[in-house]
Amino acid sequence: MHRDPRSFGRLVARRAVIGVGQLFVLLVLVFVLSLLLPGDAADIQNNTFLGAAERVRARELLGLDVSPVTRFLDWAGGAVTGDFGTSYASGADVGTVIAGPFLITGLLAVVASAILLPVAVAAGFAAGLRPGSARDRLITSISIGVDSVPDFVLAVLLVAFLSVHWDLLPATFLGADLNTLLDRPEYLVLPVTVTVVRVAAPLIRLVRAGVIDVMDQPYIAQARRLGVARGSLLARHIAPNALAPAMQELGRTTDGLLSGVLIVEAVFAVPGIASELIGAIGNRDDPVILAIVAVTGVIAVVINTGIDIAGYWMNPRSAAAIRG
């Protein structure tokens, strides 16, 4: 299928511009919301024991004595060059503060994605190639069933049976760090399971629907009449056309995966970026909050742009129609 380089370039440029604009708006909203919280970093750190003069001095030391607009623009200017500023709470470089938690969160996300994509595609194809069969009904019923279970309920059930009742897996990450996760991967089993289940079910059903739709197309019937081998038919004709719409949904699924990882971190006490963000909000540590939002937003934009490019490359007309 013909792929117009100019259309491809416009797609990439459009997604990049939209992503940067969305990220900027998100950062502004987060910063404004942080200003609406009661107190600031000086109040939280020094509690109520400082007099008026000491409070003024504390705000000067933290850089809170300038206008919020100036603070935000100064932070944004530094962030563009990779300098996220200094943490109000610890006085450490923000990049250093968030690096460790992001590695843990990234490990969870990568492992979950490595399991999610093959499982969703394989299950979707298994159901879609034989619609109405017992296999299709079983896969669809399971996907709908697990999709209706909230994350925290599934997490509690898994912990109750696999950790408490049978003592097979660790129930929490308390006391664990990145080295622990690498040395003892069993810590990842429950969090990754909950994360995958959260986003796999709708993706499976979308892949199934795409396969069924493509299988009904006249060119597939013609290819069968011409004796095209089943493997070639699947790889060259069915998969690219069936997965192109699913690739667009994968962008939303990825956003769900990111938010799901954050929820799972809170449930299992994972020392990842969710825990760091909650602590930063409690400390009114604006540079850390903004840095976490910025890095997470950039990751989401890059992933979604990559998915759009992959969808276009697999089926330019389908991707163009979906994205407009």
LINFENCOR-V304035 format. One record per residue. N is the residue number from 1. RES is the residue in one small letter. PHI is phi in whole degrees, -180 to 180 (* if undefined). D_FIRST is the distance of its C-alpha to the first C-alpha in Angstrom with 1 decimal. Layout:
# LINFENCOR-V304035
n={N	N}
res={RES	RES}
phi={PHI	PHI}
d_first={D_FIRST	D_FIRST}
This chain:
# LINFENCOR-V304035
n={1	2	3	4	5	6	7	8	9	10	11	12	13	14	15	16	17	18	19	20	21	22	23	24	25	26	27	28	29	30	31	32	33	34	35	36	37	38	39	40	41	42	43	44	45	46	47	48	49	50	51	52	53	54	55	56	57	58	59	60	61	62	63	64	65	66	67	68	69	70	71	72	73	74	75	76	77	78	79	80	81	82	83	84	85	86	87	88	89	90	91	92	93	94	95	96	97	98	99	100	101	102	103	104	105	106	107	108	109	110	111	112	113	114	115	116	117	118	119	120	121	122	123	124	125	126	127	128	129	130	131	132	133	134	135	136	137	138	139	140	141	142	143	144	145	146	147	148	149	150	151	152	153	154	155	156	157	158	159	160	161	162	163	164	165	166	167	168	169	170	171	172	173	174	175	176	177	178	179	180	181	182	183	184	185	186	187	188	189	190	191	192	193	194	195	196	197	198	199	200	201	202	203	204	205	206	207	208	209	210	211	212	213	214	215	216	217	218	219	220	221	222	223	224	225	226	227	228	229	230	231	232	233	234	235	236	237	238	239	240	241	242	243	244	245	246	247	248	249	250	251	252	253	254	255	256	257	258	259	260	261	262	263	264	265	266	267	268	269	270	271	272	273	274	275	276	277	278	279	280	281	282	283	284	285	286	287	288	289	290	291	292	293	294	295	296	297	298	299	300	301	302	303	304	305	306	307	308	309	310	311	312	313	314	315	316	317	318	319	320	321	322	323	324}
res={m	h	r	d	p	r	s	f	g	r	l	v	a	r	r	a	v	i	g	v	g	q	l	f	v	l	l	v	l	v	f	v	l	s	l	l	l	p	g	d	a	a	d	i	q	n	n	t	f	l	g	a	a	e	r	v	r	a	r	e	l	l	g	l	d	v	s	p	v	t	r	f	l	d	w	a	g	g	a	v	t	g	d	f	g	t	s	y	a	s	g	a	d	v	g	t	v	i	a	g	p	f	l	i	t	g	l	l	a	v	v	a	s	a	i	l	l	p	v	a	v	a	a	g	f	a	a	g	l	r	p	g	s	a	r	d	r	l	i	t	s	i	s	i	g	v	d	s	v	p	d	f	v	l	a	v	l	l	v	a	f	l	s	v	h	w	d	l	l	p	a	t	f	l	g	a	d	l	n	t	l	l	d	r	p	e	y	l	v	l	p	v	t	v	t	v	v	r	v	a	a	p	l	i	r	l	v	r	a	g	v	i	d	v	m	d	q	p	y	i	a	q	a	r	r	l	g	v	a	r	g	s	l	l	a	r	h	i	a	p	n	a	l	a	p	a	m	q	e	l	g	r	t	t	d	g	l	l	s	g	v	l	i	v	e	a	v	f	a	v	p	g	i	a	s	e	l	i	g	a	i	g	n	r	d	d	p	v	i	l	a	i	v	a	v	t	g	v	i	a	v	v	i	n	t	g	i	d	i	a	g	y	w	m	n	p	r	s	a	a	a	i	r	g}
phi={*	-70	-121	-78	-58	-68	-64	-62	-64	-65	-61	-64	-64	-64	-65	-65	-64	-62	-63	-64	-63	-63	-64	-64	-62	-61	-63	-62	-62	-63	-65	-63	-64	-65	-70	-81	-69	-67	77	-135	-61	-65	-66	-66	-70	-103	54	-116	-91	-96	-80	-62	-65	-67	-66	-61	-64	-62	-67	-64	-65	-88	80	-91	-85	-101	-67	-57	-62	-64	-61	-66	-66	-63	-64	-62	-62	-70	-63	-60	-92	93	-101	-90	90	-117	-67	-65	-78	-108	77	-89	-63	-63	-58	-69	-62	-94	-63	-61	-58	-67	-64	-67	-62	-63	-61	-60	-65	-66	-63	-63	-66	-63	-88	-60	-63	-62	-64	-64	-67	-64	-68	-63	-69	-60	-77	-72	-72	-135	-63	87	-77	-61	-63	-63	-63	-65	-63	-64	-63	-65	-64	-68	-64	-71	-68	-87	-95	-61	-55	-69	-67	-61	-62	-63	-63	-64	-65	-61	-90	-82	-105	-81	-73	-101	53	-96	-136	-63	-89	-151	-94	-54	86	-94	-135	-61	-64	-63	-64	-72	-81	-129	-64	-62	-63	-85	-61	-67	-60	-67	-60	-64	-63	-66	-61	-59	-116	-74	-58	-65	-68	-60	-67	-70	-62	-57	-62	-65	-65	-61	-63	-69	-62	-86	-75	-60	-67	-71	-62	-65	-62	-66	-64	-80	82	-63	-61	-60	-63	-66	-61	-67	-75	-97	-120	-77	-60	-59	-79	-77	-88	-60	-63	-65	-63	-68	-65	-61	-61	-68	-63	-64	-61	-65	-64	-62	-68	-65	-61	-65	-65	-62	-59	-66	-68	-98	56	-75	-79	-101	-73	-65	-62	-65	-67	-62	-64	-65	-65	-62	-90	56	-88	-57	-59	-70	-58	-65	-64	-63	-63	-64	-65	-62	-65	-62	-60	-63	-65	-63	-65	-65	-65	-62	-67	-60	-64	-64	-63	-64	-67	-76	-154	-56	-70	-66	-65	-65	-69	-72	-87	72}
d_first={0.0	3.8	6.5	9.8	12.6	15.1	13.6	13.4	17.0	18.2	17.1	19.0	21.9	22.3	22.4	24.9	27.1	27.2	27.9	30.7	32.2	32.2	33.8	36.5	37.3	37.5	39.9	42.1	42.4	43.3	45.8	47.4	47.6	49.3	51.8	52.7	53.8	57.6	58.9	57.2	57.1	60.6	62.0	60.2	61.3	64.8	65.5	68.6	71.0	70.4	72.4	71.0	71.4	69.7	66.8	66.3	66.5	64.0	61.5	62.0	61.3	58.0	57.0	57.3	59.8	57.2	55.2	52.2	50.0	51.2	50.7	47.1	46.2	48.0	46.1	42.7	43.5	44.3	41.3	38.9	40.6	40.6	44.2	44.5	48.2	51.1	51.6	54.5	55.5	55.6	55.6	53.0	49.8	47.2	44.5	46.8	47.7	44.1	42.7	44.2	43.3	39.7	39.5	40.8	38.5	35.5	36.6	36.7	33.3	31.6	33.3	32.5	28.8	28.7	30.2	28.4	24.7	25.2	27.7	25.7	22.5	24.7	26.9	24.3	22.6	26.1	27.0	23.8	23.6	27.1	27.8	31.5	32.6	35.3	32.9	30.8	34.0	35.3	32.3	32.0	35.8	35.9	33.2	34.9	38.3	37.6	35.8	39.1	41.1	41.7	41.1	44.8	45.9	43.6	44.8	48.4	48.0	46.4	49.2	51.8	50.9	49.3	51.4	54.7	55.3	53.9	53.9	50.7	48.8	49.9	50.1	49.8	48.8	52.3	53.4	50.0	48.1	45.1	47.0	48.1	44.5	43.5	46.6	46.7	43.2	44.9	45.3	41.6	41.4	42.6	40.9	37.5	37.9	38.7	35.9	33.2	34.7	34.6	30.8	29.5	30.5	28.4	25.3	26.0	26.3	23.0	21.1	23.1	22.2	18.5	18.8	21.1	18.9	15.9	18.4	19.6	16.5	17.0	14.0	15.7	18.9	17.7	16.3	19.8	21.6	20.0	21.3	18.3	20.1	20.4	19.4	16.2	15.5	16.3	14.4	11.1	10.9	13.7	13.9	10.6	10.9	14.7	15.2	13.2	16.2	18.6	17.5	18.7	21.9	22.3	23.2	26.1	26.8	27.2	29.7	31.5	31.5	33.2	35.7	36.3	37.2	39.7	41.2	41.5	43.2	45.8	46.4	46.8	48.4	45.7	46.7	43.3	42.2	43.2	46.8	46.8	45.5	48.2	50.8	49.8	50.0	53.4	54.5	53.0	51.3	49.0	47.5	46.5	45.1	43.0	41.8	40.6	38.8	37.3	36.0	34.7	33.0	31.3	30.1	28.7	27.0	25.4	24.3	22.8	21.0	19.6	18.5	16.8	14.9	14.0	12.9	10.7	9.2	8.8	7.5	7.8	9.1	11.4	12.7	13.3	15.1	17.2	18.2	18.7}
